[in-house]
Amino acid sequence: MKKILFFLSLGLLTFVACNPDDNNTTTDGPVIDFVSGSGFISGNATIKRDTVFSIKIDATKGTKQLKTISILEGGVAITDFNRVQINAVNISANPTLLFNTEKDGLDDWIISIKSSSNVETLEYTVEVEDEAGLTDEINFSITTFGTVVIESSALQVNNLDGPDKSGVDLSNFKVVVSSDATANIKDLGNAINSTNWLHRIGGTNGAKLRNFPASVTYLSLKFSDDIKAAYNAGTDAANNDVLCDPTTEFLVNVGNTEYYAIKVATVIESNTDNRDYTVIRIKK
């Protein structure tokens, strides 16, 4: 009986000694968090579309060193690297590899992102991953706003030397006489000492005309601030007027505060009575 008890005791000791739980070690993952401060977003926010916002973050390693930092928009890594900067430098990869002392922690890192050019709400994620594949992340939503363009109906701009109205009040989408103080553009009439219609529209009462930049079209303009941006990127129209045909598109600035995009839809020529006209559409 004593022998049996001895062997049972020995087996229990062996079992206890071999318990694998006694050899377990805990692996801590990385930690990332916002750093609050003036000019930095630290949660959900509403901002103007197509503008840059910034966050400031700290990240600390766990058991293993940090390996990468990733920036996601709508659950997908941002691939337009020109939209993202880390500490004022455009990223060249996403995820971005960390090196040297970065692997031990990130202190007051500033991440700047150009917001969506659309009016929408998107979720953003900034994630750090360590050498063991463990991750931590922060999440926030950005809602973008903008003023959608308003487009006029078709407006008929008549030959200045004809009997009808030939000026346009752009703000009110209204055809007026060319001498009206509210007119911003007008038809330039016939060539001097001729009945030949010039097919030209020019600025009046201080309005300035510009050609579209190559990368922008009338159709592509969806928001009012895009019209201003296109004007600023455009080139001055020679003599502050344009030759009108069904492909003509141009931009107008009034008083450095109002910006308009104009597209010629139709040009109708009359051979006898100066009742020529141009049909245009306006976006503001």
C-alpha positions as CSV (number, residue, x, y, z in Angstrom):
1,M,0.0,0.0,0.0
2,K,2.9,2.4,0.8
3,K,4.4,1.7,-2.6
4,I,1.2,2.6,-4.4
5,L,0.9,5.9,-2.6
6,F,4.6,6.6,-3.4
7,F,4.1,6.1,-7.1
8,L,0.9,8.1,-7.2
9,S,2.6,11.0,-5.4
10,L,5.5,10.8,-7.9
11,G,3.2,10.9,-10.9
12,L,1.4,14.0,-9.4
13,L,4.7,15.8,-8.9
14,T,5.7,14.9,-12.5
15,F,2.4,16.2,-13.9
16,V,2.7,19.5,-11.9
17,A,6.3,20.0,-13.0
18,C,5.4,19.6,-16.7
19,N,2.4,22.0,-16.7
20,P,3.0,24.2,-19.8
21,D,1.1,27.1,-18.3
22,D,4.1,27.7,-16.0
23,N,6.3,28.6,-19.1
24,N,3.8,31.1,-20.6
25,T,5.0,34.7,-21.3
26,T,2.8,37.7,-22.1
27,T,3.4,39.5,-25.4
28,D,2.2,43.1,-25.2
29,G,1.1,44.9,-28.4
30,P,1.7,48.5,-29.5
31,V,-0.4,51.4,-28.4
32,I,-1.4,54.5,-30.5
33,D,-3.4,57.5,-29.4
34,F,-4.2,61.1,-30.4
35,V,-2.2,64.0,-29.0
36,S,-4.6,67.0,-28.6
37,G,-3.5,70.4,-29.6
38,S,-4.5,73.6,-31.4
39,G,-5.0,73.0,-35.1
40,F,-5.2,69.2,-34.8
41,I,-8.2,66.9,-35.1
42,S,-8.6,64.4,-32.4
43,G,-11.9,62.9,-33.3
44,N,-14.8,63.2,-35.7
45,A,-14.9,66.5,-37.6
46,T,-16.6,68.5,-40.4
47,I,-14.4,70.4,-42.8
48,K,-14.4,71.9,-46.2
49,R,-13.9,69.5,-49.1
50,D,-10.5,69.2,-50.8
51,T,-8.6,70.8,-47.8
52,V,-5.8,69.5,-45.6
53,F,-6.5,68.4,-42.0
54,S,-3.9,67.2,-39.5
55,I,-3.7,64.9,-36.5
56,K,-1.0,64.5,-34.0
57,I,-0.2,61.0,-32.6
58,D,2.0,59.1,-30.1
59,A,2.7,55.4,-30.5
60,T,4.6,53.2,-28.1
61,K,6.0,49.7,-28.7
62,G,4.9,46.7,-26.7
63,T,7.1,43.6,-26.3
64,K,8.3,43.9,-29.8
65,Q,9.5,46.9,-31.8
66,L,7.2,48.8,-34.1
67,K,7.4,47.9,-37.8
68,T,4.9,50.0,-39.8
69,I,2.3,52.8,-39.7
70,S,-0.6,52.7,-42.1
71,I,-3.2,55.4,-43.1
72,L,-6.6,54.2,-44.4
73,E,-9.5,56.0,-45.9
74,G,-12.8,54.2,-46.0
75,G,-11.1,51.0,-45.0
76,V,-8.5,51.1,-47.8
77,A,-4.9,52.3,-47.6
78,I,-4.5,55.7,-49.3
79,T,-2.5,55.2,-52.5
80,D,-2.3,58.8,-53.7
81,F,0.8,59.6,-51.7
82,N,0.6,63.3,-52.6
83,R,-2.4,63.5,-50.3
84,V,-0.6,62.3,-47.2
85,Q,2.3,63.8,-45.3
86,I,4.1,62.6,-42.2
87,N,5.9,65.3,-40.4
88,A,5.6,67.6,-43.4
89,V,7.1,65.0,-45.9
90,N,5.0,63.2,-48.5
91,I,4.8,59.4,-47.8
92,S,6.3,57.1,-50.4
93,A,4.6,53.9,-49.2
94,N,1.5,52.9,-47.3
95,P,2.1,51.1,-45.0
96,T,5.2,53.1,-44.2
97,L,8.2,51.2,-42.7
98,L,9.7,52.5,-39.5
99,F,13.4,52.7,-38.9
100,N,16.0,53.2,-36.1
101,T,14.5,55.0,-33.1
102,E,11.1,55.1,-34.7
103,K,10.8,51.4,-34.0
104,D,10.8,52.2,-30.2
105,G,8.0,54.7,-30.4
106,L,6.6,57.7,-32.2
107,D,6.5,61.0,-30.3
108,D,4.2,63.9,-31.5
109,W,4.1,62.7,-35.1
110,I,2.0,64.9,-37.3
111,I,0.0,63.3,-40.1
112,S,-1.6,65.6,-42.7
113,I,-4.2,64.4,-45.1
114,K,-6.0,66.2,-48.0
115,S,-9.7,65.5,-47.5
116,S,-12.1,64.1,-50.1
117,S,-13.0,66.3,-53.1
118,N,-16.6,65.1,-52.7
119,V,-19.2,66.0,-50.2
120,E,-19.4,62.9,-48.0
121,T,-18.4,61.2,-44.7
122,L,-15.4,58.9,-44.6
123,E,-13.8,57.0,-41.8
124,Y,-10.1,57.2,-41.4
125,T,-7.8,54.8,-39.6
126,V,-4.2,55.2,-38.5
127,E,-2.7,51.8,-37.5
128,V,0.7,50.8,-36.1
129,E,1.9,47.2,-36.3
130,D,4.8,45.6,-34.5
131,E,7.4,42.9,-35.5
132,A,5.1,40.3,-34.0
133,G,2.1,41.3,-36.2
134,L,0.2,42.9,-33.3
135,T,-1.6,46.1,-34.1
136,D,-3.4,49.1,-32.5
137,E,-5.3,51.8,-34.3
138,I,-7.2,55.1,-33.9
139,N,-10.4,55.8,-35.9
140,F,-12.2,59.0,-36.7
141,S,-14.7,60.3,-39.3
142,I,-14.3,63.3,-41.5
143,T,-17.4,64.9,-43.1
144,T,-16.7,67.2,-46.0
145,F,-18.9,70.0,-47.2
146,G,-19.0,72.3,-50.2
147,T,-21.4,74.5,-52.3
148,V,-22.7,72.6,-55.3
149,V,-22.7,74.7,-58.5
150,I,-25.9,76.3,-59.8
151,E,-26.3,76.2,-63.6
152,S,-28.4,78.6,-65.6
153,S,-30.9,77.7,-68.3
154,A,-29.8,78.5,-71.9
155,L,-29.4,82.2,-72.4
156,Q,-29.5,83.9,-75.7
157,V,-26.9,86.7,-76.2
158,N,-27.6,88.7,-79.2
159,N,-25.4,90.6,-81.7
160,L,-24.5,94.0,-80.2
161,D,-25.4,95.7,-83.5
162,G,-28.8,94.0,-83.7
163,P,-32.0,95.1,-82.3
164,D,-32.1,92.9,-79.2
165,K,-30.3,92.6,-75.8
166,S,-26.6,91.6,-75.9
167,G,-25.4,91.8,-72.3
168,V,-25.5,89.3,-69.4
169,D,-25.9,89.9,-65.7
170,L,-24.1,86.8,-64.6
171,S,-25.1,86.9,-60.9
172,N,-28.8,86.8,-61.8
173,F,-28.5,84.6,-65.0
174,K,-30.2,87.4,-66.9
175,V,-29.8,88.9,-70.3
176,V,-29.8,92.7,-70.3
177,V,-28.9,95.5,-72.7
178,S,-25.2,95.9,-73.2
179,S,-25.1,99.3,-71.5
180,D,-26.8,98.0,-68.3
181,A,-24.6,98.6,-65.2
182,T,-25.3,95.0,-64.1
183,A,-23.9,93.5,-67.4
184,N,-20.6,91.5,-66.9
185,I,-20.2,90.2,-70.4
186,K,-21.6,91.3,-73.7
187,D,-21.5,90.5,-77.4
188,L,-18.9,92.7,-79.3
189,G,-21.1,93.1,-82.4
190,N,-19.8,93.5,-86.0
191,A,-16.4,94.3,-87.3
192,I,-15.7,98.0,-87.7
193,N,-17.4,99.4,-90.8
194,S,-18.8,96.0,-91.6
195,T,-21.9,93.8,-91.3
196,N,-19.7,90.8,-90.5
197,W,-20.5,89.6,-87.0
198,L,-17.4,89.0,-84.9
199,H,-18.7,86.0,-82.9
200,R,-17.0,87.4,-79.9
201,I,-18.0,88.0,-76.2
202,G,-16.0,90.2,-73.9
203,G,-15.9,91.5,-70.4
204,T,-17.6,94.7,-69.4
205,N,-18.0,96.8,-66.2
206,G,-14.7,95.4,-64.9
207,A,-15.3,91.7,-65.4
208,K,-12.2,89.7,-66.4
209,L,-12.1,86.7,-68.7
210,R,-9.8,83.8,-68.6
211,N,-9.3,80.5,-70.5
212,F,-9.8,77.2,-68.8
213,P,-6.6,75.4,-67.6
214,A,-5.9,72.3,-69.6
215,S,-6.9,69.9,-66.8
216,V,-10.4,71.3,-66.2
217,T,-13.6,71.5,-68.3
218,Y,-17.0,73.2,-67.8
219,L,-18.6,69.7,-67.3
220,S,-16.1,68.7,-64.6
221,L,-17.0,71.7,-62.3
222,K,-19.2,70.4,-59.6
223,F,-18.6,72.8,-56.7
224,S,-18.4,76.6,-56.6
225,D,-14.9,76.7,-55.2
226,D,-13.7,74.6,-58.2
227,I,-14.7,77.5,-60.4
228,K,-12.5,79.9,-58.5
229,A,-9.6,77.4,-58.5
230,A,-10.0,77.0,-62.3
231,Y,-10.0,80.7,-62.8
232,N,-6.8,81.1,-60.7
233,A,-5.1,78.4,-62.7
234,G,-6.3,79.7,-66.1
235,T,-4.7,82.2,-68.5
236,D,-6.0,85.7,-69.3
237,A,-8.1,85.9,-72.4
238,A,-6.4,88.1,-75.0
239,N,-8.1,91.5,-75.2
240,N,-10.4,90.3,-72.4
241,D,-12.7,88.6,-75.0
242,V,-13.2,85.1,-76.6
243,L,-14.2,83.8,-80.0
244,C,-17.4,81.9,-79.7
245,D,-18.1,78.5,-81.3
246,P,-19.9,75.4,-79.9
247,T,-16.6,74.3,-78.2
248,T,-15.9,77.6,-76.4
249,E,-15.6,77.6,-72.6
250,F,-14.3,80.4,-70.5
251,L,-14.2,81.8,-66.9
252,V,-15.2,85.2,-65.6
253,N,-14.2,87.0,-62.4
254,V,-16.3,89.9,-61.1
255,G,-14.9,92.1,-58.4
256,N,-12.4,89.5,-57.2
257,T,-15.3,87.9,-55.3
258,E,-17.5,86.3,-57.9
259,Y,-16.5,83.5,-60.2
260,Y,-18.4,82.1,-63.2
261,A,-17.8,79.3,-65.8
262,I,-19.5,79.8,-69.2
263,K,-20.0,77.3,-72.0
264,V,-21.1,78.2,-75.5
265,A,-23.9,75.9,-76.6
266,T,-24.9,77.2,-80.0
267,V,-23.9,80.0,-82.4
268,I,-26.6,81.2,-84.8
269,E,-25.6,83.5,-87.7
270,S,-28.1,85.7,-89.7
271,N,-26.8,87.0,-93.0
272,T,-29.1,90.1,-93.4
273,D,-30.5,91.6,-90.3
274,N,-27.9,91.4,-87.5
275,R,-30.1,89.0,-85.5
276,D,-27.1,86.8,-84.9
277,Y,-26.9,85.3,-81.4
278,T,-24.9,83.0,-79.1
279,V,-26.6,80.6,-76.7
280,I,-24.6,80.1,-73.4
281,R,-24.9,78.4,-70.1
282,I,-23.4,79.6,-66.8
283,K,-22.3,77.9,-63.7
284,K,-21.7,79.8,-60.4
